[in-house]
Every structure is written in C-alpha cells, then in structure tokens.
Amino acid sequence: MTAAIKDRNTPRREGNLMAVGLAQDAVVFAGTLAALDSDGYAVPASDTAGLIVIGRFEESGDNTGGDDGDKVVPVMIGTYCFIGAGLGPDDVGKPCFVSDDQTIRVTANTHNIVAGIITGVDSATEAWVMTGPDASIAAAAKVDADKALARVAAAVADSVAADTAGIVANFNTLLAHLRTAGLLST
C-alpha cells in the first residue's frame, strides 16, 4: 500500500467491545470475567496457567462440541464489581488475581492470573475491578516491581548483616591485639 492522498473512512468499533471466539468446549456466562487462553480463544477466567483476563462477558456462550472459534461472544473492557473476601479501602490501586470467573483476591495464588486493578471497595466482599489488557499489564508490572523491591530489600538486609558481622569480627580482632600489646585490660 501507499500513503493516503485523500480522506479515508476508517471503520471503527464503539467503546471497548470486542468479539472473541470461544475456545473448544468452553461455556461462559454473561457478567463473568473473560480470559483468553494461550491460543487466543475466550474461556472463563480461572487460576489456570497462561490465561490473560481481557474483560467481562456481555453474553453467555456455549461452544460444547465445537472447535475453537466456532462460537463468538462479546467481551467488554471496563470496570466491574466482583466478589472477593477480606477487602478493604487500602486495597484500592492494588492488582487483584483471579480465583474463578466471578471471584477476585488481593493475594497471588498458584498461577498469579491478574484480574485487573482494584479501583474501589464497596464492602469486605465486593470490589470494583478495572479490566482489560492495559489494566492487566499495569497490574502485572506492579506485581513484578513489588517482587523486585522485596528481592532488593532482602539483598540489602543480607549485605548489612554480612557487613555487621565483618565489622564485629574486625573490632574483636582489634581488641585482642590491644589486649596482647597491654594497651587494654580485660
């Protein structure tokens, strides 16, 4: 193709709605967390390795007996209220993880599947979660940054402990030499 030389009527999609093919044998329900499997097909969100949460299913879909992509469902990126446990105001801004297709948690679990970022907490059992690829990337980056910070803090603590032990050993050696030289009594 060559560069445009006149106005172009570029097709667009409204909002953050996308049509996604269902994975083989997937059954999904409207209002639940939507994820993509490693092949790029929609499945219910779960703590399963390789899933990427992309939003919320807008309609139910059943691809039982079908091949990947035989059925297509609408998925909307946005902020939605999901179920959790032990949630509090201090969780706002934190990444949250998938327990199942309607439940989130603030602590990582087996596969650390990011649901999104908590933008509000209505109660100890309900939180607003910003979903979508951008939210997942930001949340994953925060998780990685927190892990890196913890590793640095541990390394610094180990270094300080090693330095302190070295300083104490050197000080004790100095004291022994001063005692041997008769410059310091016991």
C-alpha positions as CSV (number, residue, x, y, z in Angstrom):
1,M,0.0,0.0,0.0
2,T,1.0,3.6,-0.4
3,A,0.3,6.6,1.9
4,A,-3.1,8.1,1.8
5,I,-3.7,11.1,-0.6
6,K,-7.3,11.8,0.5
7,D,-9.6,11.4,3.4
8,R,-10.3,7.8,4.5
9,N,-13.5,6.5,6.1
10,T,-11.7,4.2,8.6
11,P,-14.0,1.6,10.2
12,R,-14.3,1.7,14.0
13,R,-15.7,-0.1,16.9
14,E,-17.6,1.7,19.6
15,G,-16.3,1.7,23.1
16,N,-14.3,-1.2,24.4
17,L,-16.4,-4.0,23.0
18,M,-14.8,-6.8,21.1
19,A,-16.0,-10.1,19.6
20,V,-13.9,-13.1,20.7
21,G,-14.1,-16.7,19.6
22,L,-14.8,-19.2,22.3
23,A,-12.4,-22.0,22.9
24,Q,-13.4,-25.5,22.1
25,D,-16.0,-26.8,24.6
26,A,-16.0,-23.5,26.5
27,V,-19.1,-22.5,28.3
28,V,-19.2,-18.9,29.6
29,F,-21.8,-16.8,31.4
30,A,-22.7,-13.1,31.0
31,G,-21.3,-10.8,33.6
32,T,-18.3,-13.0,34.4
33,L,-14.6,-12.5,33.9
34,A,-13.4,-13.2,30.4
35,A,-10.0,-14.6,29.7
36,L,-8.0,-15.6,26.6
37,D,-6.2,-19.0,26.6
38,S,-2.7,-19.4,25.1
39,D,-4.3,-19.9,21.6
40,G,-6.3,-16.6,21.8
41,Y,-9.7,-18.0,22.4
42,A,-12.1,-17.0,25.1
43,V,-12.6,-19.1,28.3
44,P,-14.0,-18.4,31.8
45,A,-11.3,-16.7,33.9
46,S,-9.7,-19.1,36.4
47,D,-6.4,-19.7,38.2
48,T,-5.0,-21.6,35.1
49,A,-1.5,-21.0,33.8
50,G,-1.3,-18.9,30.7
51,L,-4.7,-17.1,30.8
52,I,-5.0,-13.4,30.3
53,V,-8.1,-11.6,31.6
54,I,-9.5,-9.2,29.0
55,G,-12.8,-8.0,30.4
56,R,-16.3,-9.2,31.1
57,F,-18.5,-11.5,29.0
58,E,-21.5,-9.5,27.8
59,E,-23.5,-12.6,26.8
60,S,-23.5,-16.3,27.7
61,G,-22.0,-18.7,25.2
62,D,-21.7,-22.4,24.8
63,N,-19.2,-24.0,22.4
64,T,-19.7,-27.5,23.7
65,G,-18.8,-29.9,20.9
66,G,-17.5,-27.0,18.8
67,D,-14.0,-26.2,17.6
68,D,-12.0,-23.2,18.7
69,G,-13.8,-20.1,17.4
70,D,-17.0,-21.8,16.2
71,K,-19.0,-19.5,18.5
72,V,-18.2,-15.8,19.1
73,V,-19.2,-13.8,22.2
74,P,-19.0,-10.1,23.0
75,V,-16.5,-9.1,25.7
76,M,-16.4,-5.6,27.2
77,I,-13.3,-3.9,28.7
78,G,-14.3,-1.8,31.7
79,T,-14.6,-1.5,35.5
80,Y,-16.9,-4.0,37.1
81,C,-17.9,-5.1,40.6
82,F,-16.7,-8.6,41.5
83,I,-16.8,-10.8,44.6
84,G,-13.9,-11.1,47.0
85,A,-13.1,-11.6,50.7
86,G,-11.3,-9.6,53.3
87,L,-11.3,-6.5,51.1
88,G,-10.7,-3.0,52.5
89,P,-10.1,0.6,51.4
90,D,-6.3,0.0,51.5
91,D,-6.8,-2.4,48.5
92,V,-7.7,0.4,46.1
93,G,-4.9,0.7,43.5
94,K,-3.7,-2.8,44.1
95,P,-3.6,-5.6,41.5
96,C,-6.0,-8.4,42.1
97,F,-5.9,-12.0,41.0
98,V,-8.5,-14.5,39.7
99,S,-9.9,-17.2,41.9
100,D,-12.7,-18.1,39.4
101,D,-14.8,-16.3,36.8
102,Q,-16.6,-14.2,39.4
103,T,-14.2,-14.0,42.3
104,I,-11.0,-12.0,42.9
105,R,-8.4,-11.9,45.6
106,V,-5.7,-9.4,46.5
107,T,-3.1,-12.1,47.3
108,A,-1.5,-14.0,44.5
109,N,-2.4,-17.7,44.1
110,T,-0.9,-20.6,42.2
111,H,-0.6,-19.1,38.7
112,N,-0.9,-15.4,39.6
113,I,-3.6,-14.7,36.9
114,V,-4.2,-10.9,37.1
115,A,-7.9,-9.9,37.0
116,G,-7.1,-6.2,36.9
117,I,-6.7,-3.3,39.3
118,I,-9.0,-2.5,42.2
119,T,-10.5,0.9,41.8
120,G,-13.0,0.9,44.6
121,V,-14.2,-1.3,47.5
122,D,-17.9,-1.4,48.4
123,S,-17.5,-3.9,51.2
124,A,-15.3,-6.6,52.5
125,T,-16.8,-8.9,49.8
126,E,-17.2,-6.5,46.8
127,A,-14.6,-4.6,44.8
128,W,-14.6,-2.7,41.6
129,V,-12.0,-4.0,39.2
130,M,-10.7,-2.3,36.1
131,T,-10.2,-5.0,33.5
132,G,-8.6,-5.2,30.1
133,P,-5.2,-5.6,28.6
134,D,-3.9,-2.2,29.9
135,A,-5.0,-2.9,33.4
136,S,-3.5,-6.4,33.3
137,I,-0.2,-5.1,32.1
138,A,-0.1,-2.4,34.7
139,A,-1.1,-4.8,37.5
140,A,1.5,-7.4,36.3
141,A,4.1,-4.6,36.3
142,K,3.2,-3.7,39.8
143,V,3.5,-7.3,40.9
144,D,6.9,-7.6,39.3
145,A,8.0,-4.3,40.8
146,D,6.9,-5.4,44.3
147,K,8.8,-8.7,43.9
148,A,11.9,-6.9,42.7
149,L,11.6,-4.5,45.7
150,A,11.3,-7.4,48.1
151,R,14.4,-9.1,46.5
152,V,16.4,-5.8,46.8
153,A,15.3,-5.4,50.5
154,A,16.4,-9.0,51.2
155,A,19.7,-8.4,49.5
156,V,20.3,-5.2,51.4
157,A,19.4,-6.9,54.7
158,D,21.8,-9.8,53.9
159,S,24.5,-7.3,53.0
160,V,24.0,-5.3,56.2
161,A,24.1,-8.5,58.2
162,A,27.3,-9.6,56.5
163,D,28.9,-6.2,56.9
164,T,27.9,-6.0,60.5
165,A,29.4,-9.5,61.2
166,G,32.6,-8.4,59.4
167,I,32.8,-5.2,61.5
168,V,32.2,-7.0,64.7
169,A,34.9,-9.6,63.8
170,N,37.4,-6.8,62.9
171,F,36.6,-5.0,66.2
172,N,37.1,-8.1,68.2
173,T,40.4,-8.7,66.5
174,L,41.5,-5.2,67.2
175,L,40.5,-5.6,70.9
176,A,42.5,-8.8,71.1
177,H,45.6,-7.1,69.6
178,L,45.2,-4.2,72.1
179,R,45.0,-6.6,75.0
180,T,48.0,-8.6,73.7
181,A,50.0,-5.3,73.5
182,G,49.0,-4.4,77.0
183,L,47.2,-1.3,75.9
184,L,43.8,-2.5,77.0
185,S,42.9,-4.5,80.1
186,T,40.3,-7.2,80.0
